[in-house]
Amino acid sequence: MAIANEIKRVHPTAEILFVGAKGRMEMTRVPEAGYKIIGLWISGLQRRLTLDNLSFPLKVISSIRTAHKIIKDFQPDAVVGVGGYASGPTLYAATKQHIPTLIQEQNSHAGITNKLLANKVDKVCVAYDTMYKFFPASKIELTGNPVRRDIVDSLGKREEAMAFFGLEPSRKTFLVIGGSLGARTLNQSTQAALQKIQDAGYNLIWQTGKVYFATAEEAVKHLPQDQIKAFDFLQRMDLAYAAADVVVSRAGALSISELCLAQKPSILVPSPNVAEDHQTKNAMALVQKDAALLVKDVEAENSLWDTALALAQDAEKQTQLSQNIAQLGKPHAAETIVQELLKLVK
């Protein structure tokens, strides 16, 4: 959506069509942002034998056929793939119809779809300077990951943020974000530490995801409402970052890109349930530059909040992490990607 918004900024009359995977989050979020989306019957391969895996070849064939029809009907000037389930069939169909194509790879370890498509597409925009082992060097452009403009503009909004969330502004604030679907380890660790956080005198903005929200809502209802807040989803991430002094987060590529631009001292807890452990690789790219702290998922229950509380009390370490992570941010990523896209169209 950040790329789409930048296209519309540069060319207000541009027509934009999203292609997503039926049943996935994009089928809701994209229309909410004002864009049209068509869904494909496609999903990822599971790590174990399931009915979904048995139907996977049928889904691929069906999705490629549908994608060919979408490309033929919409007649795009260019097609952008960002590595989701629908990206493979759609980009494959576009290359077969000789439409200019661009991949945007968010992670420090390329996904299988993007690796398979690398030799067919025209340009690959990446966020890390180590991607030459995955893609042809002649096609790579180091752009960073595009994030929404409001995240870039989140600095200097603390007073507005504290009022928006109804938090006591004199206290330091933790922000916990596990992604839109939530993260069980982060949620369970945070719930176990609620009393400790309250007693230590810190605010908490806790984004739980939909599945865990009812449990979290019950856990916080007797706690001070100007101190501890739980949300299933945060619409105003710009204000959530603006309020935060320390962030606890999974290590998804776009979350890390947002943290870099928000310049927040962060503790990353990589999800172990992702392909090729790419979240650990994402996190280590920051840890090696002293730009974030890392707590392993298996150790989070015992050590996450001890680490977080210690960081909140260490102003020097916070400053160091904030300065280092700020150097990794690329606030103009969306603009650069769209410039590369327009070169392909021309």
C-alpha positions in Angstrom: 0.0 0.0 0.0 2.9 2.3 0.6 4.0 1.7 -3.0 0.5 2.2 -4.3 0.1 5.5 -2.3 3.4 6.8 -3.8 2.2 5.9 -7.3 -1.0 7.9 -6.7 1.0 10.8 -5.4 3.2 10.9 -8.5 0.4 10.1 -10.9 -3.0 10.9 -9.3 -4.9 9.4 -12.3 -3.1 6.0 -12.2 -5.3 2.9 -12.0 -4.1 0.4 -9.4 -5.3 -3.1 -8.9 -4.1 -5.4 -6.1 -4.1 -9.2 -6.4 -4.2 -11.1 -3.1 -4.8 -14.6 -1.6 -8.4 -15.4 -0.7 -8.9 -15.6 3.0 -5.7 -13.6 3.9 -5.5 -10.3 5.7 -5.0 -8.3 2.5 -8.5 -9.1 1.3 -9.8 -6.9 4.1 -7.0 -4.3 4.6 -6.6 -3.3 1.0 -10.3 -2.3 0.4 -10.2 -0.4 3.8 -7.4 1.7 2.3 -9.5 2.5 -0.8 -8.0 0.1 -3.4 -9.6 -2.7 -5.4 -8.3 -6.2 -4.9 -9.0 -9.6 -6.6 -8.3 -12.8 -4.7 -6.6 -15.9 -6.0 -7.2 -19.5 -4.6 -3.6 -19.9 -3.4 -1.8 -20.7 -0.1 1.7 -21.6 1.1 3.1 -25.0 1.5 2.9 -26.4 5.1 5.9 -28.0 6.8 3.9 -31.2 7.4 1.5 -33.3 5.3 -1.9 -31.7 5.2 -4.9 -31.5 2.9 -3.8 -28.0 1.9 -0.5 -29.4 0.7 -2.3 -32.1 -1.3 -4.4 -29.4 -3.0 -1.4 -27.1 -3.6 -0.7 -28.1 -7.2 -4.4 -27.5 -8.1 -4.2 -24.1 -6.4 -1.1 -23.1 -8.3 -2.7 -24.1 -11.7 -5.9 -22.4 -10.9 -4.2 -19.2 -9.7 -1.9 -19.0 -12.7 -5.0 -19.3 -15.0 -6.8 -16.6 -13.0 -3.8 -14.4 -13.0 -3.4 -14.6 -16.8 -7.0 -13.5 -17.1 -6.5 -10.6 -14.6 -3.4 -9.4 -16.5 -5.2 -9.7 -19.9 -8.3 -7.8 -18.7 -6.5 -5.1 -16.7 -3.7 -4.5 -19.2 -1.2 -3.1 -16.6 1.8 -1.0 -17.6 3.8 -2.8 -14.9 3.4 -5.4 -12.2 4.9 -5.3 -8.7 5.3 -8.4 -6.5 6.0 -8.2 -2.8 6.4 -11.9 -2.0 3.0 -12.9 -0.8 1.2 -16.1 -1.8 -0.5 -14.3 -4.8 2.8 -12.8 -6.0 4.1 -15.9 -7.7 1.2 -16.6 -10.1 0.7 -13.0 -10.8 4.3 -12.1 -11.7 4.6 -15.4 -13.7 1.6 -14.4 -15.7 2.9 -10.9 -16.3 6.3 -12.1 -17.5 4.6 -14.5 -19.9 2.7 -11.6 -21.3 5.8 -9.5 -21.5 4.6 -6.9 -19.0 7.4 -5.1 -17.1 7.8 -6.6 -13.6 9.5 -5.6 -10.4 10.0 -7.6 -7.2 10.3 -5.9 -3.8 12.0 -8.3 -1.3 11.6 -7.1 2.3 13.7 -9.7 4.1 17.4 -10.3 4.6 16.9 -13.8 3.3 14.9 -14.1 0.1 11.7 -16.0 0.0 11.3 -19.0 -2.3 8.8 -17.3 -4.6 11.1 -14.3 -5.2 14.1 -16.6 -5.8 12.2 -18.6 -8.4 11.1 -15.4 -10.2 14.4 -13.5 -10.0 15.6 -14.5 -13.5 12.3 -13.7 -15.1 11.6 -10.2 -13.7 13.1 -6.9 -14.8 14.1 -5.4 -11.4 14.6 -6.5 -7.8 14.3 -3.8 -5.1 15.9 -5.0 -1.7 16.3 -3.7 1.8 19.6 -5.3 2.7 23.0 -5.0 1.1 23.6 -8.7 1.3 21.1 -9.9 -1.4 23.5 -10.5 -4.2 23.6 -14.2 -3.2 20.0 -14.5 -4.1 19.4 -12.3 -7.1 21.3 -11.3 -10.3 23.5 -8.3 -9.4 22.5 -6.4 -12.5 18.8 -6.4 -11.4 19.3 -5.3 -7.8 18.5 -1.9 -6.4 19.0 -1.2 -2.7 16.0 0.9 -1.8 14.9 -0.2 1.7 11.4 -1.2 2.6 8.5 1.1 1.9 6.4 2.1 4.9 3.5 4.4 5.3 4.2 8.1 5.4 2.6 8.5 8.8 5.3 6.3 10.3 8.0 8.5 8.8 6.3 11.5 10.4 5.8 9.9 13.8 8.7 11.8 15.4 7.6 14.7 17.6 4.0 13.4 18.2 4.4 12.2 21.8 2.0 14.6 23.4 -0.6 13.9 20.8 0.0 10.1 21.2 -0.3 10.1 25.0 -3.6 11.9 24.8 -4.8 9.6 22.0 -4.1 6.5 24.1 -5.2 8.1 27.4 -2.0 7.3 29.1 -0.3 9.2 32.0 2.4 11.3 30.1 4.8 11.4 33.0 5.5 7.7 32.8 7.8 5.9 30.3 5.9 3.7 27.8 6.4 0.2 26.5 4.9 -0.8 23.1 4.4 -4.5 22.4 3.6 -5.4 18.8 3.4 -9.0 17.5 2.0 -8.3 14.1 -1.6 -8.1 12.9 -2.3 -11.8 13.7 -0.6 -11.6 17.1 2.3 -13.6 18.6 1.6 -16.2 21.3 5.0 -15.9 23.0 4.9 -12.2 23.2 1.3 -12.2 24.5 1.9 -14.9 27.1 5.1 -13.3 28.3 3.5 -9.9 28.5 0.5 -11.2 30.4 2.7 -12.9 33.0 4.6 -9.6 33.5 1.6 -7.2 33.8 1.9 -6.8 37.5 5.6 -6.3 37.3 5.2 -3.6 34.6 2.5 -1.8 36.7 4.6 -2.0 39.9 7.7 -0.6 38.1 5.6 2.5 37.1 5.6 2.1 33.3 2.8 2.5 30.7 2.0 -0.3 28.3 0.5 -0.3 24.8 -0.1 -4.0 24.1 -1.2 -5.0 20.6 -2.3 -8.6 20.9 -3.8 -9.6 17.5 -7.5 -10.8 17.3 -7.0 -14.4 18.5 -5.5 -13.4 21.9 -7.4 -10.1 22.5 -10.3 -11.5 24.6 -7.8 -13.1 27.0 -5.7 -9.9 27.2 -8.8 -7.7 27.7 -9.8 -9.8 30.6 -6.2 -9.7 32.1 -6.1 -5.8 32.0 -9.6 -4.9 33.0 -8.8 -4.5 36.7 -5.5 -2.6 36.0 -5.2 1.3 35.8 -6.7 2.4 32.5 -4.3 5.3 32.3 -1.4 2.9 32.4 -2.1 -0.5 30.8 -3.9 -0.7 27.4 -4.6 -3.8 25.2 -5.7 -3.6 21.6 -6.4 -6.3 19.0 -5.1 -4.0 16.2 -3.5 -0.6 16.2 -4.9 1.7 13.4 -2.6 4.6 14.5 0.8 3.0 14.5 2.4 6.4 14.0 1.0 7.4 17.4 1.9 4.1 19.0 5.5 4.6 18.0 5.4 8.2 19.1 4.3 7.2 22.6 6.8 4.4 23.0 10.1 4.7 24.8 11.0 1.0 24.3 9.4 -1.4 21.7 9.1 -5.2 22.0 8.4 -6.7 18.6 8.6 -9.7 16.3 11.3 -9.3 13.6 9.3 -9.2 10.4 10.9 -7.1 7.7 8.4 -4.3 7.6 8.2 -4.1 11.4 12.0 -3.6 11.5 11.8 -1.0 8.7 9.2 0.9 10.8 11.4 0.7 13.9 14.3 2.1 12.0 12.3 5.1 10.8 10.7 5.6 14.2 14.2 5.4 15.8 13.0 3.4 18.8 15.2 1.3 21.2 13.9 -2.2 20.5 13.9 -5.8 21.7 13.3 -8.2 18.9 11.8 -11.7 19.5 12.0 -13.5 16.1 9.2 -15.9 15.3 10.4 -19.5 15.0 7.4 -20.3 12.7 8.6 -18.7 9.5 10.4 -20.0 6.4 14.1 -20.5 6.7 14.1 -18.7 10.1 14.2 -15.4 8.2 13.1 -13.3 11.2 16.2 -14.3 13.1 18.3 -13.2 10.1 16.4 -9.9 10.0 17.0 -9.3 13.7 20.7 -10.2 13.5 21.3 -7.7 10.8 20.4 -5.1 13.5 22.0 -6.8 16.5 25.3 -7.0 14.7 25.3 -3.2 14.3 24.2 -2.7 17.9 20.9 -1.3 16.7 18.6 -3.7 18.7 18.5 -6.3 21.3 17.5 -9.9 20.6 15.7 -12.4 22.9 15.1 -15.9 21.5 11.5 -17.1 21.4 12.3 -20.1 23.6 13.8 -17.8 26.2 11.2 -15.1 26.2 9.0 -16.4 28.9 11.9 -16.3 31.4 13.9 -13.3 30.2 12.0 -11.0 27.9 10.6 -8.6 30.5 13.7 -8.6 32.7 15.5 -7.5 29.5 12.9 -4.9 28.7 12.7 -3.4 32.2 16.5 -3.3 32.4 16.6 -1.4 29.0 13.9 1.0 30.2 16.2 2.0 33.1 19.3 2.3 31.0 19.1 5.7 29.3 22.6 5.4 27.8 21.8 2.1 26.1 18.5 3.5 24.8 20.3 6.4 23.2 22.9 4.1 21.6 20.2 1.8 20.2 18.2 4.7 18.9 21.1 6.4 17.2 22.3 3.2 15.6 18.9 2.0 14.3 18.1 5.5 12.9 21.2 5.1 10.6 19.6 2.0 9.0 16.3 3.7 8.1 15.5 4.6 4.5 12.6 7.1 4.6 12.4 7.5 0.9 12.1 3.8 0.0 8.7 4.1 -1.6 9.7 7.0 -3.7 12.8 5.1 -5.0 10.9 2.0 -5.8 8.3 3.9 -7.8 11.1 5.7 -9.6 12.5 2.3 -10.6 9.0 1.2 -11.6 8.5 4.2 -13.9 11.8 3.6 -15.6 10.5 0.1 -16.5 7.3 1.6 -17.9 9.1 4.2 -19.9 
